[in-house]
Amino acid sequence: MVNEMNQNNGSENSSYSAPIVSKAIRVLNTIVSSPENQGISDIAANLSLAKSTTHGILTALEQSGWVLRDPISRKYTCGYAFKETAVEADVRLPLVELARPHLKELGARLNEDVFLGILAAGRILILDLIESSKELKVAKRPGTAFSILAGAAGKIFLAGLDREWVSTMLRAGPMPQFTPKSITDPDRYMAVLEQVREAGIATDMGEYIPNVWAVAVPVFHGGKNRTRMVAGFWVVGLDPTPSKAKMQTTEHFARITGEVLDRAVTDPGVRGEP
């Protein structure tokens, strides 16, 4: 477990100690051993560390996948990278439990795969997957992270970020061409993001994976005020040419599910109804 990370391997002087590494281990131990998720201020106070130092350690741990920040409470839990080597650790995100029944209903209604994800360390991280009964599926599992420029999911997350920052990022280098249908022109992509902001929904027709379409919807904390985007979900289908009726039906029920999830994450004590 975590304590084993502090043991010397015998190749170096056992009296040597790297202060920042020791602090990082203490922070990680606190997050793993605590019965509840903690915020930066709580962790800093409990360990008598400067808040700025604690923030820097948590940022590094999050980038490596060892800790994960709950998008609703902004508190920390262990990450998927840690869980792979620490089977006793739990990734505690109430968001998954809140969203699952509604996403399961959506997936059953459409008979398509439905993914739930958040933005973590600059990438989209899959938190949950509702699988359809279809034999062919998209091979991405919970804990998988992928590019924020990927398809419909990327559009809803980028649409929620600062326009100037997004524009600068898109122009920093060549945009990836995942498929021949990928949008690689920054101006065109920015125009698409404006449409996504206005519509509150994004679509993808083979832009990320060939012959795969997707419909994505953001999830906001704050109810009707939609004050802060905390997550997103996307319906994925394997069909190069889905019918117009199929897309309209998917968008309709995805919007309804999005509204239900907005209410659920804003007030977890009230069960939303589709």
Legacy VTK file of the C-alpha trace (Angstrom):
# vtk DataFile Version 3.0
C-alpha trace
ASCII
DATASET POLYDATA
POINTS 274 float
0.000 0.000 0.000
0.993 3.677 0.282
3.386 3.143 3.178
5.474 0.865 0.993
6.280 3.847 -1.229
8.299 5.299 1.688
10.586 2.302 2.065
14.143 2.573 0.741
15.012 0.082 -1.995
18.543 -0.446 -0.699
20.298 1.212 -3.609
20.395 4.654 -1.968
21.443 5.959 1.451
18.593 5.152 3.838
19.055 8.494 5.637
18.174 10.473 2.520
14.708 12.031 2.430
13.035 14.164 -0.237
10.731 16.572 1.652
8.274 17.131 -1.191
7.957 13.376 -1.782
7.298 12.832 1.912
4.624 15.538 1.870
3.021 14.041 -1.231
2.837 10.616 0.444
1.254 12.176 3.527
-1.330 13.926 1.349
-2.082 10.717 -0.540
-2.338 8.726 2.693
-4.765 11.268 4.113
-7.009 11.076 1.055
-6.999 7.272 0.973
-7.500 6.713 4.705
-10.171 9.357 5.292
-13.772 8.050 5.461
-14.913 11.155 3.566
-13.521 13.202 0.698
-11.585 16.293 1.799
-10.902 19.673 0.249
-7.576 21.499 -0.077
-8.086 23.546 3.109
-8.950 20.458 5.185
-5.943 18.499 3.954
-3.570 21.428 4.492
-4.868 22.003 8.024
-4.760 18.332 9.016
-1.158 17.958 7.833
0.047 21.442 8.907
1.066 22.236 5.338
0.835 25.517 3.470
-2.263 25.681 1.316
-0.161 26.595 -1.748
2.085 23.560 -1.180
-0.940 21.301 -0.736
-2.491 22.654 -3.937
0.714 21.982 -5.887
0.955 18.413 -4.590
-2.700 17.699 -5.366
-2.297 19.119 -8.879
0.658 16.809 -9.542
-1.168 13.793 -8.086
-4.256 14.544 -10.173
-2.205 14.859 -13.368
-0.684 11.437 -12.684
-4.105 9.921 -12.018
-3.398 9.110 -8.365
-6.119 11.396 -7.018
-9.373 12.603 -8.521
-11.374 15.736 -7.719
-15.127 15.384 -7.276
-16.564 17.917 -9.783
-19.529 18.708 -7.515
-17.969 19.072 -4.052
-14.455 19.913 -5.339
-13.069 17.508 -2.756
-10.536 14.774 -3.403
-10.713 11.007 -3.600
-8.162 8.479 -4.802
-7.794 8.174 -8.572
-8.007 5.253 -10.947
-4.219 4.935 -11.308
-3.949 4.403 -7.550
-6.863 1.974 -7.512
-5.130 -0.260 -10.039
-2.380 -0.931 -7.502
-4.433 -0.567 -4.331
-7.408 -2.872 -4.505
-8.694 -1.713 -1.147
-9.126 1.872 -2.298
-12.490 3.211 -3.440
-13.131 5.952 -5.981
-15.875 7.882 -4.183
-17.874 10.004 -6.601
-21.549 10.364 -5.644
-22.086 11.723 -9.145
-21.853 8.187 -10.543
-24.531 6.836 -8.197
-26.764 9.851 -8.823
-26.490 9.590 -12.594
-26.550 5.822 -13.120
-30.317 5.156 -12.809
-31.125 7.963 -15.245
-28.430 6.986 -17.734
-29.516 3.358 -17.453
-33.061 4.362 -18.352
-31.780 6.400 -21.295
-29.621 3.520 -22.527
-32.510 1.058 -22.288
-34.839 3.412 -24.144
-32.394 3.896 -27.019
-30.552 0.545 -26.803
-27.231 2.344 -27.206
-24.122 2.659 -25.030
-24.132 5.660 -22.690
-20.998 7.109 -21.091
-20.589 9.482 -18.142
-17.430 11.556 -17.805
-15.721 14.591 -16.340
-12.826 16.848 -17.258
-9.738 15.802 -15.252
-6.194 17.066 -15.761
-7.059 18.439 -19.194
-8.545 15.193 -20.520
-11.978 13.595 -20.535
-12.183 10.810 -17.960
-14.874 8.141 -18.255
-16.584 7.517 -14.912
-19.325 5.091 -15.895
-20.664 3.106 -18.819
-24.147 1.790 -19.455
-23.835 -0.921 -22.077
-26.487 -1.696 -24.660
-27.594 -5.216 -25.579
-25.848 -4.911 -28.933
-22.941 -7.205 -29.708
-20.690 -4.498 -31.183
-19.517 -1.884 -28.671
-17.055 0.979 -28.312
-14.091 -0.392 -26.346
-13.677 2.334 -23.689
-14.086 1.503 -20.013
-14.452 3.566 -16.802
-11.069 4.988 -15.847
-10.119 5.593 -19.492
-9.021 9.149 -20.330
-9.008 10.607 -23.833
-8.467 13.856 -25.717
-10.657 16.859 -24.967
-10.790 17.395 -28.744
-12.503 14.045 -29.292
-15.931 14.138 -30.926
-19.181 15.218 -29.299
-17.902 14.692 -25.757
-15.022 17.080 -26.370
-17.338 19.717 -27.781
-19.543 19.942 -24.692
-16.549 20.280 -22.368
-14.741 22.836 -24.542
-17.958 24.809 -24.985
-18.027 25.263 -21.217
-14.506 26.703 -21.011
-13.255 30.249 -21.568
-13.507 31.148 -25.259
-10.170 32.945 -25.411
-8.351 30.064 -23.744
-9.954 27.541 -26.093
-9.100 29.630 -29.146
-5.459 29.929 -28.062
-5.273 26.197 -27.363
-6.710 25.267 -30.749
-4.190 27.481 -32.528
-1.175 26.322 -30.510
-0.500 23.518 -32.951
-2.102 21.322 -35.611
-5.459 19.949 -34.467
-5.586 16.127 -34.440
-7.298 14.378 -37.320
-8.806 11.283 -35.726
-10.749 10.447 -38.905
-11.239 12.064 -42.322
-14.326 13.767 -40.859
-12.490 15.404 -37.946
-12.678 19.191 -37.782
-9.093 20.457 -37.985
-9.686 24.140 -38.747
-9.690 26.252 -35.535
-12.117 28.849 -36.887
-14.606 26.226 -37.981
-14.257 24.415 -34.652
-14.855 27.627 -32.706
-18.000 28.229 -34.768
-19.225 24.725 -33.918
-18.606 25.378 -30.225
-20.777 28.502 -30.416
-23.573 26.360 -31.827
-23.087 23.857 -28.995
-23.287 26.635 -26.378
-26.494 27.906 -27.932
-28.094 24.474 -28.373
-26.844 22.862 -25.139
-26.078 19.656 -27.022
-23.367 18.344 -29.359
-23.292 15.717 -32.089
-20.539 13.792 -33.806
-20.891 11.838 -37.044
-17.702 9.805 -37.341
-15.399 12.673 -36.304
-13.604 10.696 -33.577
-14.089 7.033 -34.487
-15.003 5.897 -38.031
-18.619 4.769 -38.452
-19.508 5.867 -34.908
-21.964 8.653 -34.068
-22.515 10.326 -30.726
-24.801 12.792 -28.985
-23.427 14.569 -25.912
-25.075 16.702 -23.224
-23.459 18.681 -20.377
-24.512 18.315 -16.739
-24.687 21.499 -14.666
-24.727 22.194 -10.944
-27.046 25.060 -10.026
-30.382 23.972 -11.485
-31.980 26.431 -13.896
-29.122 28.883 -13.291
-26.690 26.308 -14.759
-23.863 27.925 -12.804
-21.146 25.297 -13.209
-20.666 22.390 -15.583
-19.631 19.361 -13.527
-19.875 16.485 -15.997
-21.202 15.312 -19.314
-22.723 12.194 -20.805
-22.830 10.933 -24.346
-24.810 8.336 -26.248
-22.730 6.338 -28.749
-23.955 4.282 -31.669
-22.132 2.150 -34.241
-23.766 3.093 -37.513
-22.157 5.096 -40.361
-25.497 6.558 -41.436
-28.060 6.743 -38.614
-31.494 7.905 -39.734
-32.707 11.428 -39.078
-35.456 10.002 -36.876
-32.882 8.078 -34.817
-30.814 11.201 -34.219
-33.859 13.309 -33.345
-35.081 10.700 -30.872
-31.650 10.420 -29.282
-31.279 14.194 -28.955
-34.776 14.528 -27.505
-34.325 11.974 -24.729
-30.712 13.041 -24.073
-31.916 16.603 -23.444
-34.575 15.360 -21.028
-32.017 13.226 -19.192
-29.675 16.200 -19.002
-32.366 18.302 -17.329
-33.055 15.523 -14.836
-29.360 15.189 -13.991
-29.016 18.967 -13.561
-31.676 18.771 -10.846
-30.219 15.610 -9.315
-26.679 16.959 -8.876
-27.942 20.341 -7.649
-30.175 18.799 -4.990
-29.228 15.139 -4.413
-32.062 14.784 -1.909
-34.664 15.277 -4.618
-35.079 12.444 -7.077
-35.500 13.848 -10.564
-38.075 12.386 -12.897
-37.569 12.223 -16.666
LINES 1 275
274 0 1 2 3 4 5 6 7 8 9 10 11 12 13 14 15 16 17 18 19 20 21 22 23 24 25 26 27 28 29 30 31 32 33 34 35 36 37 38 39 40 41 42 43 44 45 46 47 48 49 50 51 52 53 54 55 56 57 58 59 60 61 62 63 64 65 66 67 68 69 70 71 72 73 74 75 76 77 78 79 80 81 82 83 84 85 86 87 88 89 90 91 92 93 94 95 96 97 98 99 100 101 102 103 104 105 106 107 108 109 110 111 112 113 114 115 116 117 118 119 120 121 122 123 124 125 126 127 128 129 130 131 132 133 134 135 136 137 138 139 140 141 142 143 144 145 146 147 148 149 150 151 152 153 154 155 156 157 158 159 160 161 162 163 164 165 166 167 168 169 170 171 172 173 174 175 176 177 178 179 180 181 182 183 184 185 186 187 188 189 190 191 192 193 194 195 196 197 198 199 200 201 202 203 204 205 206 207 208 209 210 211 212 213 214 215 216 217 218 219 220 221 222 223 224 225 226 227 228 229 230 231 232 233 234 235 236 237 238 239 240 241 242 243 244 245 246 247 248 249 250 251 252 253 254 255 256 257 258 259 260 261 262 263 264 265 266 267 268 269 270 271 272 273
